[in-house]
Amino acid sequence: MAHKAGFVNIVGNPNVGKSTIMNALV
């Protein structure tokens, strides 16, 4: 979870960042 949160922070957009991460994992 920490790594995901860090990536989201880098993106700067929790919504888009989270969606991108979810799609990447799926």
N, CA, C and O atoms as CSV, one atom per row, in Angstrom:
chain,resi,resn,atom,element,x,y,z
A,1,MET,N,N,0.835,-1.204,0.000
A,1,MET,CA,C,0.000,0.000,0.000
A,1,MET,C,C,0.869,1.254,0.000
A,1,MET,O,O,0.550,2.237,-0.668
A,2,ALA,N,N,1.963,1.214,0.749
A,2,ALA,CA,C,2.845,2.379,0.848
A,2,ALA,C,C,3.384,2.754,-0.525
A,2,ALA,O,O,3.440,3.933,-0.874
A,3,HIS,N,N,3.782,1.745,-1.310
A,3,HIS,CA,C,4.330,2.017,-2.638
A,3,HIS,C,C,3.263,2.656,-3.525
A,3,HIS,O,O,3.544,3.597,-4.267
A,4,LYS,N,N,2.050,2.140,-3.443
A,4,LYS,CA,C,0.943,2.695,-4.232
A,4,LYS,C,C,0.700,4.147,-3.854
A,4,LYS,O,O,0.538,5.004,-4.722
A,5,ALA,N,N,0.676,4.422,-2.543
A,5,ALA,CA,C,0.434,5.780,-2.061
A,5,ALA,C,C,1.514,6.720,-2.576
A,5,ALA,O,O,1.224,7.849,-2.971
A,6,GLY,N,N,2.760,6.253,-2.572
A,6,GLY,CA,C,3.872,7.077,-3.052
A,6,GLY,C,C,3.691,7.409,-4.523
A,6,GLY,O,O,3.917,8.544,-4.940
A,7,PHE,N,N,3.280,6.413,-5.316
A,7,PHE,CA,C,3.077,6.637,-6.744
A,7,PHE,C,C,1.965,7.650,-6.967
A,7,PHE,O,O,2.077,8.527,-7.823
A,8,VAL,N,N,0.891,7.526,-6.195
A,8,VAL,CA,C,-0.233,8.461,-6.309
A,8,VAL,C,C,0.230,9.874,-5.990
A,8,VAL,O,O,-0.159,10.827,-6.665
A,9,ASN,N,N,1.069,10.010,-4.952
A,9,ASN,CA,C,1.565,11.328,-4.566
A,9,ASN,C,C,2.402,11.931,-5.688
A,9,ASN,O,O,2.337,13.134,-5.939
A,10,ILE,N,N,3.191,11.089,-6.364
A,10,ILE,CA,C,4.027,11.569,-7.470
A,10,ILE,C,C,3.130,12.075,-8.602
A,10,ILE,O,O,3.394,13.119,-9.199
A,11,VAL,N,N,2.077,11.325,-8.885
A,11,VAL,CA,C,1.150,11.711,-9.947
A,11,VAL,C,C,0.478,13.034,-9.597
A,11,VAL,O,O,0.287,13.895,-10.455
A,12,GLY,N,N,0.119,13.181,-8.309
A,12,GLY,CA,C,-0.504,14.419,-7.861
A,12,GLY,C,C,-2.018,14.395,-8.013
A,12,GLY,O,O,-2.688,15.380,-7.700
A,13,ASN,N,N,-2.564,13.281,-8.491
A,13,ASN,CA,C,-4.016,13.174,-8.636
A,13,ASN,C,C,-4.461,11.808,-8.116
A,13,ASN,O,O,-4.401,10.822,-8.850
A,14,PRO,N,N,-4.911,11.736,-6.848
A,14,PRO,CA,C,-5.319,10.476,-6.219
A,14,PRO,C,C,-6.311,9.674,-7.055
A,14,PRO,O,O,-6.198,8.452,-7.145
A,15,ASN,N,N,-7.281,10.351,-7.666
A,15,ASN,CA,C,-8.307,9.645,-8.437
A,15,ASN,C,C,-7.713,8.993,-9.681
A,15,ASN,O,O,-7.837,7.783,-9.870
A,16,VAL,N,N,-7.076,9.785,-10.519
A,16,VAL,CA,C,-6.498,9.267,-11.760
A,16,VAL,C,C,-5.369,8.300,-11.446
A,16,VAL,O,O,-5.253,7.242,-12.066
A,17,GLY,N,N,-4.535,8.671,-10.474
A,17,GLY,CA,C,-3.402,7.823,-10.103
A,17,GLY,C,C,-3.869,6.455,-9.643
A,17,GLY,O,O,-3.324,5.432,-10.058
A,18,LYS,N,N,-4.889,6.438,-8.776
A,18,LYS,CA,C,-5.401,5.176,-8.254
A,18,LYS,C,C,-5.983,4.332,-9.381
A,18,LYS,O,O,-5.764,3.121,-9.427
A,19,SER,N,N,-6.721,4.961,-10.287
A,19,SER,CA,C,-7.318,4.244,-11.406
A,19,SER,C,C,-6.231,3.622,-12.268
A,19,SER,O,O,-6.342,2.472,-12.693
A,20,THR,N,N,-5.175,4.395,-12.524
A,20,THR,CA,C,-4.070,3.902,-13.342
A,20,THR,C,C,-3.412,2.705,-12.683
A,20,THR,O,O,-3.114,1.708,-13.341
A,21,ILE,N,N,-3.183,2.809,-11.369
A,21,ILE,CA,C,-2.553,1.706,-10.635
A,21,ILE,C,C,-3.449,0.472,-10.671
A,21,ILE,O,O,-2.972,-0.638,-10.907
A,22,MET,N,N,-4.732,0.661,-10.441
A,22,MET,CA,C,-5.674,-0.453,-10.447
A,22,MET,C,C,-5.675,-1.133,-11.809
A,22,MET,O,O,-5.653,-2.361,-11.886
A,23,ASN,N,N,-5.702,-0.354,-12.879
A,23,ASN,CA,C,-5.686,-0.906,-14.231
A,23,ASN,C,C,-4.384,-1.645,-14.499
A,23,ASN,O,O,-4.386,-2.697,-15.138
A,24,ALA,N,N,-3.273,-1.101,-14.017
A,24,ALA,CA,C,-1.967,-1.720,-14.224
A,24,ALA,C,C,-1.921,-3.074,-13.523
A,24,ALA,O,O,-1.410,-4.048,-14.076
A,25,LEU,N,N,-2.458,-3.131,-12.301
A,25,LEU,CA,C,-2.464,-4.388,-11.547
A,25,LEU,C,C,-3.378,-5.408,-12.208
A,25,LEU,O,O,-3.057,-6.595,-12.267
A,26,VAL,N,N,-4.514,-4.941,-12.702
A,26,VAL,CA,C,-5.473,-5.854,-13.329
A,26,VAL,C,C,-4.955,-6.239,-14.710
A,26,VAL,O,O,-5.604,-7.004,-15.422
